[in-house]
Amino acid sequence: MKNIEQGILVHRAPYSETSLLVTLLTSQHGLTTFLFQGGKKKKGNLLFPLAQIEFSYYKRLDSSLGKISEVNLSMVSKTIPFDPVKSSIAFFMAELIHLLLKPGHPENALFRQLEQEIHWLDASDELTNYPLWLFGLFSRECGIAPSVEAVHPTVFDLVGGKLTTIRPLHPQYLEGEWVHWLETMLQEDKAVFLAMTIPREERLKCFDAWIAYFKSHLPGLREFKSVAVIREYLA
């Protein structure tokens, strides 16, 4: 049976000399992997991170892997594939989707929100704080957003998931004046937060704190391949 669906490209990997395994966040079935036979020759140049596509596929009842037969862009990106900073952020966002979301769960609300984020990324140049804001977005999506328990928190309790001023009894916490930026990114309007000037060292501390937090709350989380590139950009 032929199906037509909308998807956001999250990951691609070679399957053979001409074919690809393509992981998509789909509007109807969430995070799903497909076989795209001949994909390297047919539309390989269209399959960049966060590419928004409409695709046709077939899936047999006795198979867990659908086979893509046709791919077309549903949004033509004007800047993301060509701007090195935006393409790095796109790879980072795609990696967040790939590593943090569970396959096979419908994610229609998140799919629509990420569509808007991709449009925003393609059009905006206010990107310095954007990777930090994405961590906040995905912490809420994963149900592990830290609770804010102080007006100007200075302690990030990694185990308890708290932004506070009180040191926990265990050693898994981070401390410093920079912690208040985590409160700001969780509570402030996106446009306001992205326009803020965060000192370089504090921006990097926030980024590393989010990585440590996700590792603490999501056991078995694989290493982020894009971390070094994004840290270099934040610096």
C-alpha positions as CSV (number, residue, x, y, z in Angstrom):
1,M,0.0,0.0,0.0
2,K,1.3,3.4,-1.0
3,N,1.4,6.1,1.7
4,I,2.2,9.8,1.4
5,E,3.5,11.7,4.5
6,Q,5.3,14.8,5.6
7,G,8.7,14.5,7.3
8,I,11.7,16.3,8.7
9,L,15.1,14.7,7.9
10,V,16.9,13.7,11.1
11,H,19.6,11.3,10.0
12,R,20.8,9.5,6.9
13,A,23.2,6.6,6.7
14,P,24.5,4.5,3.7
15,Y,22.8,1.2,3.3
16,S,24.5,0.2,0.0
17,E,26.4,1.8,-2.8
18,T,23.2,3.5,-4.0
19,S,20.7,3.3,-1.1
20,L,20.2,5.1,2.2
21,L,18.7,4.5,5.5
22,V,16.7,7.7,6.3
23,T,15.4,8.6,9.7
24,L,12.6,11.1,9.7
25,L,10.4,12.8,12.2
26,T,7.0,12.3,10.5
27,S,3.8,14.1,11.1
28,Q,1.8,10.9,11.7
29,H,4.2,8.3,13.1
30,G,6.9,10.2,14.9
31,L,10.5,9.2,14.6
32,T,10.7,6.5,11.9
33,T,13.5,5.0,9.8
34,F,13.0,4.1,6.1
35,L,14.9,2.4,3.3
36,F,15.4,4.7,0.3
37,Q,16.6,2.5,-2.5
38,G,18.7,4.4,-5.0
39,G,18.4,7.4,-2.7
40,K,22.0,8.5,-3.2
41,K,21.5,9.0,-6.9
42,K,17.8,10.1,-7.0
43,K,17.5,12.8,-4.3
44,G,20.6,12.5,-2.1
45,N,21.3,16.2,-2.5
46,L,17.9,17.1,-1.1
47,L,18.4,15.1,2.1
48,F,20.3,17.6,4.3
49,P,19.6,17.9,8.1
50,L,16.1,19.3,8.8
51,A,15.1,19.1,5.2
52,Q,11.3,19.3,5.1
53,I,10.0,16.8,2.6
54,E,6.9,15.1,1.3
55,F,7.6,11.4,0.6
56,S,5.8,8.4,-0.7
57,Y,6.5,5.0,0.7
58,Y,5.4,1.4,0.8
59,K,5.3,-0.8,3.9
60,R,4.5,-4.5,4.0
61,L,2.6,-5.8,7.0
62,D,5.4,-8.3,7.7
63,S,8.1,-5.7,7.6
64,S,9.2,-3.1,10.2
65,L,11.0,-1.0,7.6
66,G,9.1,1.1,5.0
67,K,10.6,1.7,1.6
68,I,10.6,5.3,0.2
69,S,9.7,5.5,-3.5
70,E,9.7,9.3,-4.0
71,V,10.9,12.4,-2.2
72,N,10.2,16.1,-2.8
73,L,10.9,19.2,-0.8
74,S,7.9,20.6,0.9
75,M,9.9,23.7,1.9
76,V,12.8,25.2,-0.1
77,S,15.3,26.4,2.4
78,K,17.1,29.6,1.3
79,T,19.9,29.7,3.8
80,I,20.3,26.6,6.0
81,P,22.2,24.3,3.5
82,F,24.5,27.1,2.4
83,D,25.3,29.0,5.7
84,P,27.9,27.1,7.7
85,V,26.6,28.4,11.1
86,K,22.9,27.6,10.3
87,S,23.8,24.2,8.8
88,S,25.8,23.4,12.0
89,I,22.8,24.4,14.1
90,A,20.5,22.3,11.9
91,F,22.8,19.3,12.4
92,F,22.7,19.9,16.1
93,M,18.9,20.2,16.2
94,A,18.6,17.0,14.1
95,E,20.9,15.2,16.5
96,L,18.8,16.4,19.5
97,I,15.7,14.9,17.8
98,H,17.5,11.6,17.0
99,L,19.0,11.1,20.4
100,L,16.3,12.4,22.7
101,L,13.0,11.2,21.1
102,K,11.7,7.7,21.2
103,P,10.9,6.1,17.8
104,G,7.4,5.2,16.8
105,H,5.5,7.6,19.0
106,P,3.2,10.2,17.2
107,E,4.7,13.6,17.7
108,N,2.3,15.8,15.7
109,A,2.5,18.9,18.1
110,L,6.3,18.7,18.2
111,F,6.4,18.2,14.4
112,R,4.4,21.4,13.9
113,Q,6.6,23.3,16.3
114,L,9.8,22.1,14.7
115,E,8.4,23.1,11.3
116,Q,8.1,26.7,12.7
117,E,11.6,26.5,14.2
118,I,13.1,25.5,10.8
119,H,11.3,28.4,9.1
120,W,12.6,30.7,11.8
121,L,16.2,29.3,11.5
122,D,16.1,29.8,7.7
123,A,15.0,33.4,8.1
124,S,16.8,34.7,11.2
125,D,20.3,35.8,12.0
126,E,19.9,36.1,15.8
127,L,21.5,32.7,16.5
128,T,24.1,33.1,19.3
129,N,21.8,31.9,22.1
130,Y,19.6,29.6,20.0
131,P,21.4,26.3,20.8
132,L,20.7,27.0,24.5
133,W,17.1,27.8,23.9
134,L,16.8,24.5,22.0
135,F,17.9,22.6,25.1
136,G,15.1,24.2,27.1
137,L,12.6,23.2,24.4
138,F,13.7,19.6,24.3
139,S,13.8,19.3,28.1
140,R,10.2,20.2,28.2
141,E,9.4,17.8,25.4
142,C,11.2,15.0,27.3
143,G,9.3,15.8,30.5
144,I,12.5,16.7,32.4
145,A,12.6,20.5,32.4
146,P,14.2,21.7,35.6
147,S,11.9,23.4,38.1
148,V,12.7,27.0,39.0
149,E,12.7,27.3,42.8
150,A,14.4,30.7,43.3
151,V,14.2,34.2,41.8
152,H,17.9,34.3,41.0
153,P,19.1,30.7,41.2
154,T,22.8,30.0,41.6
155,V,22.7,26.2,42.0
156,F,21.7,23.6,39.4
157,D,20.8,20.4,41.1
158,L,21.3,17.8,38.3
159,V,19.7,14.9,40.1
160,G,16.7,16.8,41.6
161,G,16.2,18.8,38.4
162,K,16.1,22.1,40.3
163,L,17.4,25.6,39.8
164,T,17.8,26.9,43.4
165,T,20.0,28.7,45.8
166,I,20.4,25.7,48.1
167,R,23.2,23.1,47.7
168,P,21.9,19.5,47.7
169,L,23.4,16.9,49.9
170,H,24.8,14.9,46.9
171,P,27.7,16.1,44.8
172,Q,25.9,16.2,41.4
173,Y,25.3,19.9,41.1
174,L,26.7,22.9,39.4
175,E,27.1,26.3,41.0
176,G,27.7,29.9,39.9
177,E,26.1,33.2,39.1
178,W,25.7,32.0,35.5
179,V,23.0,29.5,36.6
180,H,20.4,32.3,36.5
181,W,20.6,32.2,32.6
182,L,19.0,28.7,32.8
183,E,16.1,30.2,34.6
184,T,15.8,33.0,32.0
185,M,15.8,30.6,29.0
186,L,13.1,28.5,30.6
187,Q,10.8,31.4,31.6
188,E,11.5,34.2,29.2
189,D,9.9,34.8,25.8
190,K,12.0,33.3,23.0
191,A,12.6,36.6,21.2
192,V,13.6,38.3,24.4
193,F,16.0,35.6,25.4
194,L,17.7,35.4,22.0
195,A,18.3,39.1,22.0
196,M,20.1,39.0,25.4
197,T,23.9,39.4,25.7
198,I,25.3,36.4,27.6
199,P,29.0,36.5,28.4
200,R,30.9,33.9,26.3
201,E,32.2,31.9,29.3
202,E,28.7,31.8,30.9
203,R,27.2,30.8,27.6
204,L,29.5,27.8,27.4
205,K,28.9,26.8,31.0
206,C,25.1,26.8,30.3
207,F,25.7,24.6,27.2
208,D,27.8,22.1,29.1
209,A,25.4,22.1,32.0
210,W,22.5,21.1,29.7
211,I,24.6,18.2,28.3
212,A,25.4,17.0,31.9
213,Y,21.7,17.3,32.8
214,F,20.4,15.3,29.9
215,K,23.0,12.6,30.6
216,S,21.9,12.5,34.2
217,H,18.3,12.0,33.4
218,L,18.4,9.9,30.2
219,P,20.6,6.9,31.0
220,G,22.4,5.4,28.0
221,L,22.3,8.7,26.1
222,R,24.9,8.6,23.3
223,E,27.5,11.2,22.8
224,F,26.5,14.3,20.8
225,K,28.7,14.4,17.6
226,S,27.9,18.1,17.1
227,V,29.0,19.3,20.5
228,A,32.5,20.5,19.5
229,V,31.2,22.5,16.5
230,I,28.5,24.2,18.5
231,R,30.8,25.0,21.5
232,E,33.2,26.6,19.0
233,Y,30.3,28.7,17.7
234,L,29.2,29.7,21.2
235,A,32.7,30.7,22.0
